[in-house]
């Protein structure tokens, strides 16, 4: 018994070692956290690793409370004088650090003058050094001088606009150049509170839109407001943090929505990012936990930084909303985040992260790679594309083209560099080179603009030749038809010859086209005259698979969504050609068996195969045509694709009707039931797949645990 147990244990440990070796996750040797960027073209699809952009240069901690030891800090702000102000909530104070990150002094307030702080959650410093604090525990805003002396306590806002159950709980606060104060109040879904310079309520600012589900939208259309009383009301998501820069309010939103980060202009409208989903789909694809963006800041070059508390990620975007870098991870190691609370960026390009898990501040310095990207992007934004005329002062290298080329040498797949080089080449009218860079970057919009110029130049140079050749071919075709007609009149066929191979192929194609263009006769012939065989069905499906794969290969880069042919999963494409046919045939035969359909399984399979004929006739020619089109012609291509799909749907319906001999009403019922059956099969497949993946994950984790015991 013991020997048998030992044998099983040895086998299990061996398998565990093999599994652990096969499932090693690569990590950076230089930093204990991820470094990558999200695709600028399609952030839903992929992200790629980059050289490290930021490294931890310092961890700020203090030995005791007298020297600044923090307890549950909530917010951090870098003032105009370079000092760092921290809302030390657990110690009921504001801690001020010098620019060299040494302790300067702390503000606690006094009971005597009513300035005693209670759980401050935010601090903001005006240009003149005035310190504005969100004193959350006392439900108020309070103002101190730059020396920490009490100045003013703002009253609780009151207005007829505010609801009767309004509960003022100021969590975040900023002030603009005109003196207006903007406050995030906990649980207030109406938006950001806009107060005057003396604290009087003016209006709500930048309110989030309500995100309704499909069924909630239906209910609003069908029932009146009175009828909906007593039901659960969907409220807008609330803001959890705000930052002001150049007159714009940058805000992050609690919960999951399509606008986790917003850039709001003085009129209260979302600009640039409007409705954009900032989710990191590379993370969410393998996890059920939603991201939680808890703070945002902007540097002097208008680069935006946002931090996600769930996964410990920092995302940097340029002024146009393009992702530059993503880095960080959750953990307790050096440079890893446990309960991050706030982040700031200083004039030197350093990033400061207030980490609530261990009450410290991480200071991240830019690497040479990040500095190079920032210089290149800044020059590109300022229009400094090429070298200036005076190379002796070193300015030859101070241009976007040179610097983006250096970035490309450091990282061949950094798509922002490839796109920017392509744009510069496009401006220099080097369209062929620009097109190549756009294709490498996966930028279909840029590739379309470059190809449009190339096409215009080509047509301008060769239009007369193309027109002459086209007219000549048409004339030659007409002459050939006339001569062939005369020849057949002089030399008629007297003996019926046995059809050769090419004639058989022609007859087969003619039968396919006849079934697709005359579905009533075609599908009834399959059922009642036994036209068509399993061999014919298999040939049609094989032709469909081949034409589908060829159409993918022949579709232009612009209409392939920027996807390279190398990344097409041909196995998956072939599977999705065959799977719908098999599932629909099986489900339809099962449904029609219950409803007394006349069609045999053979008829369903053959008829279902012929329903693919429109795809065979249109997909490949349309794909070849896209080689000469730009995105401006995309609506026409979309219309042709929609017509093809509608044609196939009509054929499927006519097949069910003709093969089974149903009347129109019963055919509609069978069609709907078949769709419902296919949907049920799809749901069942997803459930089984999910259970299988969980089982595999359990086995892998169990094997890893066993390997650790070794």
C-alpha positions in Angstrom: 0.0 0.0 0.0 2.8 2.4 0.9 4.8 1.6 -2.2 1.7 2.2 -4.3 1.2 5.6 -2.6 4.9 6.5 -3.1 4.6 5.6 -6.8 1.5 7.8 -7.2 3.2 10.7 -5.3 6.3 10.4 -7.5 4.3 10.5 -10.7 2.3 13.5 -9.4 5.5 15.4 -8.4 7.0 14.7 -11.8 3.9 16.0 -13.6 3.9 19.0 -11.3 7.5 19.9 -12.2 6.7 19.5 -15.9 3.6 21.7 -15.6 5.5 24.4 -13.6 8.3 24.5 -16.2 5.8 24.8 -19.0 3.8 27.5 -17.4 6.6 29.9 -16.4 5.5 33.5 -16.8 8.3 35.7 -18.1 9.1 38.8 -16.0 11.5 41.7 -16.3 14.9 41.1 -14.8 15.4 44.8 -14.1 12.1 45.8 -12.5 9.7 43.7 -10.3 6.7 45.0 -12.2 5.4 45.0 -15.8 6.4 47.5 -18.4 4.4 47.7 -21.6 2.2 49.9 -23.8 -1.3 49.4 -25.1 -2.0 49.3 -28.8 -2.8 52.8 -30.2 -4.7 51.3 -33.1 -6.7 48.7 -31.3 -6.4 48.7 -27.5 -9.0 45.9 -27.4 -6.6 43.4 -29.0 -3.1 43.5 -27.7 -0.4 45.1 -25.7 3.4 44.7 -26.1 6.3 44.9 -23.6 8.6 47.9 -23.7 12.0 48.7 -22.2 11.5 49.9 -18.6 10.2 53.4 -18.6 10.4 54.3 -14.9 12.5 53.0 -12.1 12.1 53.5 -8.4 14.8 55.9 -7.3 13.7 56.4 -3.7 11.2 55.2 -1.1 10.2 57.9 1.4 9.5 56.8 4.9 10.0 58.4 8.3 11.1 56.7 11.6 8.4 58.3 13.8 5.4 60.6 13.8 7.4 63.6 14.9 9.4 63.3 11.7 6.4 62.7 9.5 5.5 59.0 10.0 2.2 58.6 8.0 -0.9 56.7 9.0 -3.6 55.9 6.4 -2.7 58.8 4.1 -5.3 59.7 1.5 -4.0 62.3 -0.8 -0.8 64.1 -2.0 -0.2 67.3 -3.9 3.0 69.0 -5.2 2.8 72.8 -4.7 4.1 75.5 -6.9 7.1 75.8 -4.6 8.0 72.2 -5.1 6.9 71.1 -1.6 4.9 68.0 -1.2 1.7 68.2 0.8 0.1 65.0 2.2 -3.3 64.5 3.7 -2.3 62.2 6.6 -5.8 61.1 7.5 -4.9 58.7 10.3 -3.0 61.3 12.2 -5.6 64.1 11.4 -3.0 66.4 9.9 -1.4 67.8 6.7 2.2 66.9 6.4 4.5 69.2 4.3 7.7 67.9 2.9 10.5 70.0 1.4 11.4 69.6 -2.2 14.2 67.2 -1.1 11.6 65.0 0.6 12.7 65.8 4.1 10.1 66.7 6.8 9.3 70.5 7.0 6.2 70.9 9.2 2.7 69.7 9.8 -0.7 71.3 10.1 -3.2 69.9 12.7 -5.3 73.0 13.5 -6.5 74.0 17.0 -9.6 73.4 19.0 -9.6 77.1 20.2 -10.2 78.6 16.7 -12.2 75.7 15.3 -9.5 74.7 12.8 -8.8 71.2 14.3 -8.6 68.7 11.5 -10.5 65.5 11.5 -9.7 62.9 8.9 -8.6 65.2 6.1 -8.8 63.4 2.7 -7.5 66.0 0.2 -5.1 68.9 0.0 -4.8 71.6 -2.7 -2.3 74.4 -2.8 -3.0 77.6 -4.8 -0.4 79.6 -6.7 0.0 82.0 -3.8 0.7 79.1 -1.4 -2.8 79.0 0.2 -3.6 75.5 1.4 -7.1 74.2 0.9 -8.1 71.1 2.7 -11.1 68.7 2.4 -11.7 68.2 6.1 -13.9 65.1 5.6 -14.5 64.2 9.3 -15.9 67.7 10.0 -17.8 67.8 6.6 -16.2 71.1 5.5 -13.5 72.8 3.5 -10.9 74.7 5.5 -8.2 77.1 4.3 -4.7 77.8 5.8 -2.0 80.2 4.8 1.3 78.9 3.3 2.7 78.9 6.9 -0.1 76.7 8.3 -2.1 79.4 10.0 -5.9 79.1 10.0 -7.5 81.4 7.5 -11.1 80.5 6.7 -13.6 77.6 7.1 -16.1 77.3 4.3 -19.8 76.7 5.2 -21.8 73.7 4.1 -23.3 74.6 0.6 -27.0 75.4 0.5 -29.2 75.9 -2.5 -32.7 75.2 -3.8 -31.0 73.1 -6.5 -29.6 70.7 -3.9 -31.9 67.8 -2.9 -33.5 67.6 0.5 -31.4 64.6 1.5 -28.1 66.2 0.4 -25.3 65.0 2.6 -22.2 67.1 2.3 -19.1 64.9 2.6 -16.2 66.6 0.7 -13.6 64.1 -0.3 -11.6 65.9 -3.1 -11.2 69.6 -3.8 -9.4 71.8 -6.4 -9.5 75.5 -7.3 -9.2 77.2 -10.7 -7.6 80.5 -11.6 -10.8 82.5 -11.2 -11.3 81.3 -7.6 -14.0 78.8 -8.3 -13.8 75.7 -6.1 -14.7 72.2 -7.3 -15.6 69.5 -4.8 -16.2 65.7 -5.0 -18.7 64.8 -2.3 -19.0 61.1 -1.4 -22.1 59.4 -2.8 -23.2 62.5 -4.8 -24.1 61.2 -8.2 -25.2 64.6 -9.6 -21.6 65.5 -10.4 -18.9 67.8 -9.1 -20.0 70.6 -6.8 -19.0 74.0 -8.2 -18.6 76.7 -5.5 -17.8 80.4 -5.6 -14.7 81.8 -4.0 -16.6 82.3 -0.8 -18.0 78.7 -0.8 -21.5 79.4 -2.1 -23.0 76.7 -4.3 -23.2 77.7 -8.0 -24.0 74.5 -9.9 -23.2 70.9 -10.5 -20.3 70.4 -13.0 -19.5 67.7 -15.5 -22.2 65.2 -14.4 -21.7 61.6 -15.6 -24.3 60.2 -17.9 -26.5 57.3 -16.7 -25.5 54.0 -18.1 -28.7 52.0 -18.7 -28.8 48.3 -19.5 -30.8 47.0 -22.4 -33.8 46.0 -20.3 -33.8 49.3 -18.4 -34.0 51.1 -21.7 -36.9 49.0 -22.8 -38.7 49.7 -19.5 -38.3 53.4 -19.9 -39.8 53.2 -23.3 -42.8 51.1 -22.3 -43.7 52.4 -18.8 -44.3 55.9 -17.6 -42.5 57.5 -14.7 -45.5 56.8 -12.4 -45.5 53.1 -13.4 -41.8 52.8 -12.6 -42.1 54.2 -9.1 -40.8 51.7 -6.5 -38.4 50.1 -8.9 -34.6 50.3 -8.6 -33.3 53.6 -10.1 -30.0 53.6 -12.0 -27.9 56.6 -11.0 -24.8 58.0 -12.7 -21.4 56.9 -11.5 -19.8 59.2 -8.9 -16.4 60.9 -9.3 -13.7 59.8 -6.8 -10.9 62.2 -7.7 -10.3 65.4 -9.7 -7.2 67.4 -10.9 -7.0 70.8 -12.6 -4.6 71.8 -15.3 -4.7 74.6 -17.9 -8.4 75.3 -17.0 -9.5 71.7 -17.6 -10.8 69.4 -14.9 -9.4 65.8 -15.1 -11.7 63.4 -13.2 -11.7 59.7 -12.4 -14.9 57.8 -11.9 -15.9 55.2 -9.3 -17.0 51.9 -10.7 -17.0 50.5 -14.2 -18.1 52.8 -17.0 -17.1 53.8 -20.5 -15.5 57.0 -19.2 -13.3 56.1 -16.3 -11.3 59.2 -16.9 -12.6 62.5 -18.3 -11.1 65.8 -19.4 -13.8 68.4 -18.8 -13.7 71.9 -20.2 -15.0 75.0 -18.4 -18.4 74.5 -20.0 -18.7 71.1 -18.3 -18.3 69.1 -21.5 -16.0 66.1 -21.9 -13.3 66.8 -24.6 -10.8 64.6 -26.4 -11.6 61.5 -24.4 -15.4 61.7 -24.6 -16.8 58.3 -23.7 -13.5 56.5 -24.3 -13.1 53.2 -22.5 -9.7 53.3 -20.7 -9.8 49.6 -19.6 -6.7 47.6 -20.0 -8.2 44.7 -21.9 -4.9 42.7 -21.6 -5.6 42.5 -17.9 -9.4 42.1 -18.0 -9.2 39.3 -20.6 -7.8 36.9 -17.9 -9.4 38.3 -14.8 -12.9 39.0 -13.6 -11.9 41.9 -11.3 -12.7 45.3 -12.7 -10.2 48.1 -12.7 -10.6 51.0 -10.2 -9.0 54.3 -11.4 -8.5 56.3 -8.2 -6.4 59.3 -9.1 -5.2 61.3 -12.1 -2.5 64.0 -12.6 -1.0 66.0 -15.5 2.6 67.2 -15.9 3.9 70.4 -17.6 4.0 68.7 -21.0 0.2 67.8 -20.7 1.0 64.1 -20.3 -1.7 62.5 -18.2 -1.1 59.8 -15.5 -3.8 57.7 -14.0 -3.4 54.9 -11.4 -5.5 51.8 -11.1 -5.8 50.5 -7.5 -7.0 47.0 -8.4 -4.0 45.9 -10.5 -1.5 48.5 -9.3 -1.0 49.9 -12.8 0.1 53.4 -13.8 -0.9 54.5 -17.3 0.6 57.5 -19.1 -1.1 59.2 -22.0 0.0 62.2 -24.1 -2.1 65.3 -24.7 -3.9 63.5 -27.6 -4.9 60.5 -25.4 -2.3 58.1 -26.8 -0.9 55.6 -24.4 2.9 56.1 -23.9 3.6 53.6 -21.1 1.9 51.3 -18.6 3.8 49.9 -15.7 3.4 48.6 -12.1 1.9 45.7 -10.3 0.2 44.8 -7.0 2.5 43.5 -4.3 4.6 44.3 -1.3 8.0 44.2 -3.0 10.2 47.1 -3.9 8.3 49.3 -6.4 5.1 47.3 -6.1 1.8 48.9 -4.9 -0.3 47.7 -2.0 -3.4 50.0 -1.7 -2.1 53.0 -3.7 -3.9 56.2 -2.8 -2.6 59.1 -4.9 0.0 60.0 -7.6 1.7 63.2 -8.6 4.3 64.3 -11.3 6.9 67.1 -10.8 8.7 69.4 -13.1 11.6 67.0 -13.5 9.4 64.2 -14.9 9.4 62.2 -11.7 6.3 60.3 -10.6 5.3 60.1 -6.9 3.0 57.4 -5.7 1.4 57.5 -2.2 1.2 53.9 -1.1 -1.3 53.3 1.6 -0.4 49.7 2.3 2.9 50.6 3.9 2.4 54.4 4.4 5.3 55.4 2.1 6.0 57.4 -1.0 7.6 55.8 -4.1 9.5 58.1 -6.3 9.9 56.9 -9.9 12.6 58.4 -12.2 12.4 58.3 -16.0 14.8 55.9 -17.8 16.7 57.1 -20.8 14.1 55.3 -23.0 11.2 57.3 -21.4 13.2 60.6 -21.7 13.8 59.8 -25.4 10.1 59.1 -26.0 9.0 62.3 -24.2 11.5 64.4 -26.2 10.4 62.9 -29.5 6.7 63.3 -28.6 7.1 66.9 -27.5 9.0 67.9 -30.6 6.4 66.1 -32.7 3.6 68.0 -30.9 5.4 71.3 -31.4 5.9 70.6 -35.1 9.7 70.1 -35.0 9.7 67.2 -37.4 13.1 67.6 -39.1 16.6 68.9 -38.3 17.1 72.6 -38.5 19.7 74.3 -40.7 22.4 74.7 -38.0 23.8 71.3 -37.1 26.8 72.7 -35.3 24.9 73.5 -32.1 23.7 69.9 -31.7 20.2 70.8 -33.0 20.5 68.2 -35.8 19.4 65.6 -33.3 16.8 67.8 -31.6 13.9 66.8 -33.9 11.1 64.3 -33.8 12.2 62.3 -36.8 15.7 61.6 -35.4 14.4 60.9 -31.9 11.5 58.6 -33.0 14.1 56.7 -35.1 16.2 56.2 -32.0 13.1 55.0 -30.1 12.4 52.5 -32.9 16.0 51.2 -32.6 15.3 50.6 -28.9 11.9 49.0 -29.5 11.0 47.9 -33.0 7.3 47.4 -32.0 6.7 50.7 -30.3 3.8 51.7 -32.5 3.7 55.4 -31.5 7.3 55.8 -33.0 6.2 53.9 -36.1 3.1 56.0 -36.6 4.9 59.3 -36.0 7.7 58.4 -38.4 5.0 57.5 -40.9 3.3 60.9 -40.4 6.5 62.8 -40.9 7.3 60.9 -44.1 3.7 61.6 -45.3 4.3 65.3 -44.7 7.5 65.0 -46.8 5.4 63.4 -49.6 7.3 60.1 -49.2 4.1 58.2 -49.3 5.4 54.7 -50.2 7.8 54.8 -47.1 5.0 56.2 -45.0 2.7 53.4 -46.0 5.2 50.8 -45.0 5.6 52.3 -41.5 1.8 52.6 -41.1 1.4 49.0 -42.0 4.1 47.9 -39.4 2.3 50.0 -36.8 -1.1 48.6 -37.7 -2.4 52.1 -38.4 -5.2 51.7 -41.0 -6.1 55.4 -41.0 -2.6 56.5 -41.7 -2.1 53.7 -44.3 -5.4 54.8 -46.0 -4.2 58.4 -46.3 -0.8 57.4 -47.7 -2.4 54.9 -50.1 -4.9 57.6 -51.2 -2.0 59.9 -52.3 -0.2 57.0 -54.0 -3.4 56.0 -55.9 -4.0 59.6 -56.9 -0.4 59.9 -58.2 -0.6 56.6 -60.0 -3.9 57.5 -61.7 -2.6 60.9 -62.7 0.4 59.3 -64.4 -1.2 56.3 -66.0 -4.9 57.1 -66.5 -4.7 57.5 -70.3 -2.9 54.1 -70.6 -5.4 52.4 -68.2 -8.4 53.9 -70.2 -6.9 52.8 -73.5 -6.2 49.2 -72.3 -9.7 48.9 -70.9 -11.4 50.1 -74.1 -9.1 47.8 -76.1 -10.0 44.8 -74.0 -13.8 45.5 -74.3 -13.5 45.8 -78.1 -11.5 42.6 -78.2 -14.1 40.8 -76.1 -16.9 42.0 -78.4 -15.0 40.9 -81.5 -14.2 37.5 -80.0 -17.9 36.9 -79.2 -18.9 37.9 -82.8 -16.3 35.6 -84.4 -17.2 32.7 -82.1 -20.9 33.1 -83.0 -20.1 33.1 -86.7 -17.8 30.1 -86.3 -20.5 28.1 -84.5 -23.1 29.0 -87.3 -20.7 27.7 -90.0 -19.6 24.6 -88.0 -22.5 23.3 -86.0 -22.1 20.3 -83.7 -23.6 17.2 -85.3 -22.6 14.6 -82.8 -23.3 14.9 -79.1 -20.0 14.6 -77.3 -19.5 13.2 -73.8 -18.9 16.2 -71.5 -15.3 16.7 -70.5 -13.9 17.6 -67.1 -14.1 21.3 -67.6 -17.7 21.0 -68.8 -18.6 19.1 -65.7 -17.1 21.8 -63.5 -19.1 24.4 -65.5 -22.3 22.5 -65.0 -21.6 22.2 -61.2 -21.0 25.9 -60.9 -24.1 26.6 -63.0 -26.2 24.4 -60.6 -24.7 26.3 -57.6 -25.6 29.7 -59.0 -29.1 28.4 -60.0 -29.8 27.3 -56.5 -28.6 30.6 -55.0 -30.6 32.7 -57.5 -33.7 30.5 -57.8 -34.0 29.2 -54.2 -37.6 28.0 -54.5 -36.9 25.7 -57.4 -33.4 24.8 -56.2 -34.2 23.6 -52.7 -37.4 21.8 -53.8 -35.4 19.9 -56.5 -33.0 18.8 -53.7 -35.9 17.3 -51.7 -38.3 16.0 -54.4 -36.0 15.2 -57.3 -33.0 14.1 -55.3 -30.7 16.6 -57.0 -27.4 17.0 -55.1 -25.3 14.5 -53.2 -23.2 14.5 -50.1 -20.2 14.8 -52.4 -21.7 18.0 -53.8 -22.3 19.4 -50.3 -18.7 18.6 -49.3 -17.3 20.2 -52.5 -19.4 23.4 -51.9 -18.2 23.7 -48.3 -14.5 23.0 -49.3 -14.8 25.7 -52.0 -16.3 28.0 -49.4 -13.5 27.4 -47.0 -10.8 27.9 -49.7 -12.4 31.1 -50.9 -12.9 32.4 -47.4 -9.2 31.9 -46.6 -8.1 33.4 -49.9 -10.3 36.4 -49.3 -8.6 36.9 -45.9 -5.2 36.8 -47.6 -6.3 39.0 -50.5 -8.0 41.7 -48.4 -6.0 44.8 -48.2 -4.2 45.7 -45.0 -6.6 48.7 -44.6 -9.7 46.5 -44.7 -8.2 43.8 -42.5 -8.3 46.2 -39.6 -4.5 46.5 -39.4 -4.0 42.8 -38.7 -1.0 41.1 -40.3 -1.6 37.9 -42.3 1.0 36.3 -39.9 -1.4 36.7 -37.0 -4.4 35.2 -38.6 -5.4 31.9 -36.9 -6.2 29.8 -39.9 -7.4 26.9 -37.8 -9.9 29.1 -36.1 -11.1 30.6 -39.4 -11.6 27.1 -40.9 -13.4 26.0 -37.7 -15.8 29.0 -37.9 -16.5 28.1 -41.6 -17.6 24.6 -40.7 -19.1 25.0 -37.2 -22.2 27.1 -38.1 -23.1 24.8 -40.9 -22.9 21.7 -38.7 -24.7 23.2 -35.7 -27.5 24.8 -37.8 -28.1 21.5 -39.7 -28.2 19.4 -36.6 -30.5 21.8 -34.7 -32.8 22.4 -37.7 -33.2 18.7 -38.3 -34.0 18.1 -34.6 -36.6 20.9 -34.6 -38.2 19.8 -37.9 -38.4 16.2 -36.7 -40.6 17.4 -33.8 -42.6 19.6 -36.1 -43.1 16.9 -38.8 -40.8 18.3 -41.5 -40.6 16.3 -44.7 -36.9 16.9 -45.3 -34.4 14.2 -44.6 -31.1 14.8 -42.9 -29.4 14.4 -46.2 -31.6 17.2 -47.7 -30.8 19.6 -44.8 -27.1 19.0 -45.1 -27.0 19.5 -48.9 -29.3 22.5 -48.8 -27.3 24.1 -45.9 -24.2 23.8 -48.0 -25.7 25.5 -51.0 -26.6 28.5 -48.7 -22.9 29.4 -48.6 -22.9 30.1 -52.4 -23.3 34.0 -52.0 -20.1 34.0 -49.8 -18.3 32.0 -52.5 -19.4 34.4 -55.3 -18.8 37.7 -53.5 -16.2 37.4 -50.7 -13.1 36.8 -52.9 -13.8 39.4 -55.6 -14.7 41.9 -53.0 -11.4 41.2 -51.1 -9.4 41.7 -54.3 -11.2 45.0 -55.0 -10.2 46.3 -51.5 -6.6 46.4 -52.7 -7.5 49.5 -54.6 -9.7 51.2 -52.0 -9.2 53.5 -49.1 -11.3 54.0 -46.0 -13.4 56.5 -47.7 -15.0 53.7 -49.7 -15.6 51.6 -46.6 -19.3 52.3 -46.6 -19.7 50.8 -50.0 -17.8 47.7 -49.0 -19.9 47.5 -45.8 -23.1 47.7 -47.9 -22.0 44.9 -50.2 -21.1 42.7 -47.2 -24.5 43.4 -45.6 -26.3 42.5 -48.8 -24.3 39.2 -49.0 -25.2 38.3 -45.4 -28.9 39.2 -46.0 -28.8 37.0 -49.2 -27.5 34.1 -47.1 -30.2 34.5 -44.4 -32.9 34.5 -47.1 -31.4 31.3 -48.6 -31.4 29.6 -45.1 -35.0 30.5 -44.7 -35.9 29.3 -48.2 -34.0 26.1 -47.6 -36.0 25.4 -44.4 -39.2 26.1 -46.3 -38.4 24.2 -49.5 -36.7 21.2 -48.1 -39.3 20.5 -45.4 -42.4 21.6 -47.5 -43.6 24.1 -44.9 -46.0 27.0 -45.5 -44.5 30.5 -44.9 -45.9 30.9 -41.3 -44.6 27.5 -40.2 -41.3 28.2 -41.9 -40.9 31.4 -39.9 -41.6 29.5 -36.7 -39.0 26.8 -37.6 -36.5 29.5 -38.5 -37.0 31.3 -35.1 -36.8 28.0 -33.2 -33.6 27.0 -35.1 -32.0 30.3 -34.1 -33.0 29.8 -30.5 -31.6 26.3 -30.6 -28.3 27.5 -32.0 -28.1 30.1 -29.3 -28.8 27.5 -26.6 -26.0 25.3 -28.1 -23.6 28.3 -28.0 -24.5 29.0 -24.3 -24.0 25.4 -23.4 -20.7 25.4 -25.2 -19.5 28.4 -23.3 -20.6 26.8 -20.0 -18.7 23.6 -20.7 -15.7 25.5 -21.9 -15.7 27.6 -18.7 -15.9 24.5 -16.6 -13.1 22.8 -18.5 -10.9 25.9 -18.2 -11.5 26.0 -14.4 -10.7 22.3 -14.2 -7.4 22.8 -16.1 -6.6 25.8 -14.0 -7.2 23.8 -10.8 -5.0 21.0 -12.0 -2.2 23.4 -12.9 -2.4 25.2 -9.5 -2.5 21.8 -7.7 0.5 20.7 -9.6 2.4 23.9 -8.7 1.5 23.4 -5.0 2.9 19.9 -5.2 6.0 21.1 -6.9 6.6 23.6 -4.1 6.6 20.7 -1.6 9.6 19.2 -3.5 
